[in-house]
Amino acid sequence: MEADRRRYARQATSIRVEMTHPAFGTLVGYTRDISDGGASVQLETELLPPKGTLVHVVFRKIAGQVNQEPVPMKIMHQHKTTVGLMFCLQD
């Protein structure tokens, strides 16, 4: 049996995500799950930024934003319309 390599427990949830980068503007999607380390996000487009791209992300609920300032996240993997995002430490 292979051990789970994840550091953080994932929580299934659907939160609106606005992912921004100067080269492609803003992409919109919804989380499939989220953890203290990152999130799996289903985007509304098949044109995905490449693995390794640093993006700025705002999470939104029906009643407003979850985070006031966009948080930096790195695209760790992609498959079809889903990207895996990792939270990046801020200096």
C-alpha positions as CSV (number, residue, x, y, z in Angstrom):
1,M,0.0,0.0,0.0
2,E,1.4,3.4,-1.0
3,A,1.5,6.1,1.6
4,D,-0.3,9.4,0.9
5,R,2.5,11.9,0.2
6,R,0.4,14.9,1.0
7,R,1.4,17.2,3.9
8,Y,-2.0,18.7,4.4
9,A,-5.5,17.2,4.6
10,R,-7.7,18.3,1.7
11,Q,-11.2,19.6,2.3
12,A,-13.7,19.2,-0.6
13,T,-15.4,22.6,-1.2
14,S,-16.5,24.8,-4.1
15,I,-15.3,28.4,-3.8
16,R,-15.1,30.8,-6.8
17,V,-11.5,31.5,-7.8
18,E,-10.2,34.5,-9.9
19,M,-6.7,33.7,-11.0
20,T,-4.8,36.6,-12.6
21,H,-1.5,36.9,-14.5
22,P,-0.3,39.8,-16.8
23,A,0.1,37.5,-19.8
24,F,-3.4,36.0,-19.9
25,G,-5.6,38.3,-17.7
26,T,-8.1,36.7,-15.3
27,L,-9.3,33.2,-15.4
28,V,-12.3,32.1,-13.4
29,G,-13.0,28.7,-11.9
30,Y,-14.1,26.9,-8.7
31,T,-12.1,24.9,-6.2
32,R,-12.6,21.1,-6.1
33,D,-10.7,20.9,-2.8
34,I,-8.5,23.1,-0.7
35,S,-5.9,22.6,2.0
36,D,-3.3,24.6,3.9
37,G,-0.9,23.9,1.1
38,G,-2.9,24.7,-2.0
39,A,-6.0,24.0,-4.0
40,S,-7.3,22.0,-6.9
41,V,-9.2,24.4,-9.3
42,Q,-11.5,23.5,-12.2
43,L,-11.3,26.4,-14.7
44,E,-13.9,27.6,-17.2
45,T,-11.4,27.3,-20.1
46,E,-9.1,24.7,-21.6
47,L,-6.4,27.2,-22.3
48,L,-4.3,26.8,-19.1
49,P,-1.2,28.6,-18.0
50,P,1.9,26.4,-18.0
51,K,3.2,24.5,-15.0
52,G,5.4,26.7,-12.9
53,T,3.5,29.9,-13.6
54,L,3.1,32.3,-10.6
55,V,-0.5,33.6,-10.5
56,H,-2.4,35.9,-8.1
57,V,-5.6,34.4,-6.7
58,V,-8.7,35.8,-5.0
59,F,-11.2,33.4,-3.4
60,R,-14.8,34.6,-3.4
61,K,-17.9,33.5,-1.6
62,I,-21.5,34.5,-2.4
63,A,-21.3,37.1,0.3
64,G,-17.9,38.6,-0.7
65,Q,-14.2,37.8,-0.8
66,V,-12.4,35.3,1.4
67,N,-9.1,37.1,1.0
68,Q,-8.8,40.9,0.6
69,E,-5.5,40.9,-1.2
70,P,-4.7,38.4,-4.0
71,V,-2.5,35.6,-2.8
72,P,0.5,34.4,-4.8
73,M,0.2,30.7,-5.9
74,K,2.2,28.5,-8.3
75,I,0.7,26.2,-10.8
76,M,2.1,22.8,-9.9
77,H,0.2,20.6,-12.4
78,Q,-2.5,20.7,-14.9
79,H,-4.9,18.2,-16.6
80,K,-7.6,19.2,-19.1
81,T,-9.4,22.1,-17.3
82,T,-8.0,21.5,-13.8
83,V,-4.9,23.0,-12.2
84,G,-3.2,22.2,-8.9
85,L,-2.1,25.4,-7.2
86,M,0.3,25.7,-4.3
87,F,0.4,28.7,-1.9
88,C,3.6,30.6,-2.1
89,L,5.3,32.2,0.9
90,Q,5.2,36.0,0.9
91,D,8.3,37.9,2.1
